[in-house]
Amino acid sequence: MKTVTMKLYEGREDVSLTGYILEDSPELMNGGTRPAILICPGGAYFKCSDREGEPIALRFAAMGYHAFVLRYSTYTEGAEGFVDLSRPLEPKPWLQYPAPMLEIGRAMLLIREHAGEWLVDADRIALCGFSAGGHNAAMFASKWHTPMIADALGGPSERFRPAALILGYPLTDYVYMDATVKDDPKDAVFFNGSNTAYLGTAKPDRALLEEVSPALNVTEHMPPTYIWATAADDLVPVQHSIRLAHALADHKIPFELHIFEEGPHGLALSDQASAGARSQLYPDAAKWVPLASAWLEKRLALSLPRLTDFERMMAGNK
């Protein structure tokens, strides 16, 4: 495997695309292309989580996919640590919506630009996101076909089409979130800060809340979708996953939904590869990975050649 990191903007270090590219050999794809997974870590639009970046990419690489991690625009601009929510945040317009979503499009174009060099099947690039990164990925998946994307980035909309979508405990309905966080002052402070980071205001109006709610913007252009969450998530309630699944069903979009009973928000792989504490180890929730692998094989199966009789004989003699 080789890794490459590319900056999406000149003069900015915080927005980058890191590729985990599988090396080829005559015994593997022999010059053939592999599908790719583009990963958006979560972090409430304050930061991009390390736990939902490289560990996820390495797991997808182990499944046989090229993997890419996008560090998109967030409020801390790549700085270490978390934001101080004890006082209202000052908006940073250059980091706000639609910038994080458009950066997915920029990353798609970069991957396509280097597809020949990296042996990527440019027609089979899936999106994957967690929490706020899941929201960002779902936003892009709901709008890739619109002039909003093509006009901002140039080129035909088909260049931005995701082949599939994988979401872990995503936030999908800002209208629902706005109505429910008022019940808990701590949640309200957190999401008011996240709203400011993402939308420039702690109290967005109804029209903006609807615009940035993927569950309210599903169309026939949405790609096949895999969703997983936990019923015990008390930060992004499981209803967000259910509401998106309901919308997908209404529009007859193929999807798979897995809700595990136990586990807090932000489990990532839910095993020791991504855990920072024992509280992030939930073996049942970790089953999302092999389930997603089986689902992906239906959507992005590798184009493997058939062995000749001689090759089968030689393989059997090894």
Residue pairs with C-beta under 8 A, 6 or more apart in sequence:
1 20
1 21
1 22
1 23
1 61
2 21
2 23
3 18
3 19
3 20
3 21
4 18
4 19
4 21
5 16
5 17
5 18
5 19
6 16
6 17
6 18
6 19
6 110
7 13
7 15
7 16
8 15
8 16
8 17
8 103
8 106
8 107
8 110
9 15
13 78
14 71
14 73
14 74
14 77
14 78
15 71
15 72
15 73
15 103
16 70
16 71
17 68
17 69
17 70
17 71
17 107
17 110
17 111
18 53
18 54
18 57
18 68
18 69
18 71
19 66
19 67
19 68
19 111
19 118
20 54
20 57
20 58
20 61
20 66
20 67
20 68
20 69
21 66
21 118
21 119
22 28
22 34
22 61
22 64
22 65
22 66
24 30
24 31
24 32
24 119
29 119
29 302
29 304
30 305
31 119
32 119
32 302
32 303
32 304
32 305
33 115
33 119
33 120
33 121
33 122
33 303
34 64
34 65
34 66
34 119
34 120
34 121
34 302
35 65
35 66
35 120
35 121
35 124
35 125
35 126
35 163
35 300
35 302
36 65
36 66
36 67
36 68
36 111
36 120
36 121
36 124
36 125
36 126
37 57
37 60
37 65
37 66
37 67
37 68
37 125
37 126
37 127
37 128
37 166
38 68
38 70
38 104
38 107
38 108
38 111
38 125
38 126
38 127
38 128
38 162
39 52
39 53
39 56
39 57
39 60
39 67
39 68
39 69
39 70
39 128
39 129
39 133
40 48
40 70
40 72
40 104
40 127
40 128
40 129
40 130
40 133
40 134
40 136
40 137
41 48
41 49
41 50
41 51
41 52
41 53
41 56
41 69
41 71
41 129
41 130
41 133
42 48
42 49
42 52
42 129
42 130
42 131
42 132
42 133
42 134
42 168
42 169
42 266
43 49
43 52
43 74
43 131
43 132
43 133
44 131
44 132
44 190
44 193
44 194
44 197
45 74
45 75
45 100
45 132
45 194
45 197
45 198
46 74
46 75
46 76
46 82
46 83
46 193
46 194
46 197
47 74
47 75
47 76
47 78
47 79
47 82
48 71
48 72
48 74
48 78
48 133
49 130
49 131
49 133
49 266
49 268
51 266
51 268
51 274
51 275
51 276
51 280
52 130
52 131
52 133
52 168
52 266
52 268
52 274
53 69
53 71
54 69
55 268
55 269
55 273
55 274
56 67
56 69
56 128
56 130
56 268
56 269
56 274
57 67
57 68
57 69
58 67
58 273
59 269
59 273
59 289
60 67
60 128
61 67
63 293
63 296
64 302
65 126
65 296
65 300
66 118
66 119
66 120
68 107
68 111
70 103
70 104
70 107
71 78
72 99
72 100
72 103
72 104
72 133
72 136
73 94
73 95
73 96
73 99
73 100
73 103
74 95
74 100
74 197
75 83
75 89
75 92
75 95
75 196
75 197
76 82
76 83
77 92
77 95
83 89
83 193
83 197
85 189
85 190
85 193
88 192
88 196
88 202
89 193
89 196
89 197
89 202
90 196
91 196
91 200
91 201
92 197
92 200
93 200
95 197
96 197
96 198
96 199
96 200
97 198
97 199
97 212
98 148
98 152
100 136
100 198
101 136
101 139
101 140
101 143
102 149
102 152
102 153
104 127
104 136
104 137
104 140
105 140
105 144
105 149
105 152
105 153
105 160
106 153
108 125
108 159
108 160
108 162
109 153
109 155
109 159
109 160
111 118
111 120
111 122
111 125
112 120
112 122
112 125
112 159
114 120
115 121
115 122
121 303
123 163
124 163
124 300
125 162
125 163
126 162
126 163
126 164
126 165
126 166
126 223
126 296
126 299
126 300
127 137
127 140
127 141
127 162
127 164
127 165
127 166
127 223
128 137
128 165
128 166
128 167
128 168
129 135
129 136
129 137
129 138
129 166
129 167
129 168
129 170
130 167
130 168
130 169
130 170
130 266
130 268
131 168
131 169
131 170
131 171
131 236
131 265
131 266
132 171
132 194
132 198
134 167
134 168
134 169
134 170
134 171
134 172
135 170
135 171
135 172
135 212
135 214
137 165
137 167
137 170
138 165
138 167
138 170
138 172
138 214
138 244
139 212
139 214
140 149
140 160
140 162
141 162
141 165
141 214
141 222
141 223
141 225
142 214
142 217
142 218
142 219
142 221
142 222
143 149
143 217
144 157
144 160
144 161
144 162
144 221
145 157
145 160
145 161
145 219
145 221
146 157
149 157
149 160
150 156
150 157
150 160
153 160
161 223
162 223
163 223
163 299
163 300
164 223
164 224
164 225
164 226
164 296
164 299
164 300
165 222
165 223
165 224
165 225
165 226
166 225
166 226
166 292
166 296
167 225
167 226
167 227
167 228
167 241
167 244
168 228
168 229
168 267
168 268
168 288
169 228
169 229
169 230
169 233
169 236
169 240
169 241
169 265
169 266
169 267
170 214
170 227
170 229
170 236
170 240
170 241
170 244
171 177
171 236
171 240
172 213
172 214
172 215
172 240
172 241
172 243
172 244
173 213
173 214
173 215
173 216
173 239
173 240
173 243
173 244
174 204
174 209
174 210
174 212
174 213
175 206
175 209
175 210
175 213
175 216
176 213
176 215
176 239
176 240
176 243
177 191
177 240
178 191
178 204
178 209
180 237
181 187
181 188
181 190
181 191
182 188
187 235
190 235
192 202
192 203
193 202
195 201
195 202
195 203
195 204
196 202
198 212
199 208
199 212
204 212
210 216
210 217
211 217
214 244
215 240
215 243
215 244
215 246
215 247
216 247
218 244
218 247
218 248
218 250
218 251
218 253
219 251
220 251
220 252
220 253
222 248
222 251
222 253
223 253
224 253
224 254
224 255
224 299
225 244
225 248
225 253
225 254
225 255
225 256
226 255
226 256
226 291
226 292
226 295
226 296
227 241
227 244
227 245
227 255
227 256
227 257
227 258
228 241
228 257
228 258
228 259
228 260
228 285
228 288
228 291
228 292
229 236
229 238
229 240
229 241
229 258
229 259
229 260
230 238
230 259
230 260
230 261
230 262
230 263
230 264
230 265
230 267
230 282
230 285
231 238
231 259
231 260
231 261
231 262
232 261
232 262
232 263
232 264
233 263
233 264
233 265
234 264
234 265
235 264
235 265
235 266
236 265
238 259
241 257
241 259
242 257
242 259
245 255
245 257
248 254
248 255
249 255
256 291
256 295
258 287
258 288
258 291
260 282
260 284
260 285
260 287
260 288
261 284
262 282
262 284
262 285
263 270
263 282
263 284
263 285
264 279
264 280
266 280
267 274
267 280
267 282
267 285
267 286
268 274
268 275
268 280
269 275
269 286
269 289
270 280
270 281
270 282
270 283
270 285
270 286
270 288
271 281
271 283
271 286
272 281
274 280
275 281
307 315
